Amino acid sequence: MAAILAVISVIVIIYYIFSEGIKPFLPNNQFIKEYVDKLKNDPQGQEALLNLSRYFDLETYRYHFWNFITGTTWHPSQNVFGVGFMIISSILSTIGALLFGVPVAILTAVFISEVAPKKLASIVRPAVELLAAIPSVLYGVFGAAVIVPMISRFKLNILGSSSASGTSLLAVVIVLSIMILPTVITICETAIRAVPKDYKEGSLALGASKIQTIFKVVLPAARSGILAAVVLGIGRAIGETMAVILVAGNPEQGIPTSLLDPVRLLTTNIALEQGYAAELHAQMLFSTAIVLFFFIMLVNMTLLIIKRKLGDR
């Protein structure tokens, strides 16, 4: 019964998001028509109408989908909506979190399961589990209070930057790296512990050291579970919102060209504006949710294919 309710809930949510999100790209959108007609009747609105022709189809009253997913500007007050820079920011922050967080998580899992004495492991393991229980907004508060000022001082004192803002892609990456640790560590440890003892004993009997056995026998044997941990870690990084809002800067335009640039992600864009959005603006936020949905599905499918291929070896 619970499974049926869960499936129905998912279907209803997806249907609602898609039914609202595709409306701006269908002909004769009510809000676009009203806005365009208003500008046409305004003698001073001709210039604005000319600029909007890059985004709207003025004949069929719909938004150009290509301009939406490749746009580098999000200005709801001007009815200009582009999520291209948010897609790139989301990809960069996710990759950065994986590059920083996954190696640390795997090494920590190896330490807990294979290297640390039992007493020390019994202390470290609950500490890792405690990280998973901390609300995500507290990670954001920590990032805003500690990481962002550190980056700000680095920019001012080391790089001589004129900007004192530490909200940046780097701050997002660091916070997300910390946040994915509990998930990845726990699942990696379980995968490592599931490797048959015969593998280790065989390797040691052949003269391999303990470190060689861990990195050349145990970790390859546990790769399927480790990849599953990475998949879940990516899901956590992509879906995180509240913590990211506090450290990202959330600009309304611009593709980040360095780690020190502020960013706006797809998730934070929805959370920041859904509370007060209306008409076309609200529909565009649902369109952003559709892009986020396909983005997550694409990443997870890619990783599952990689996991399946590696698992078959």
Disulfide bonds with the S-S distance in Angstrom:
none
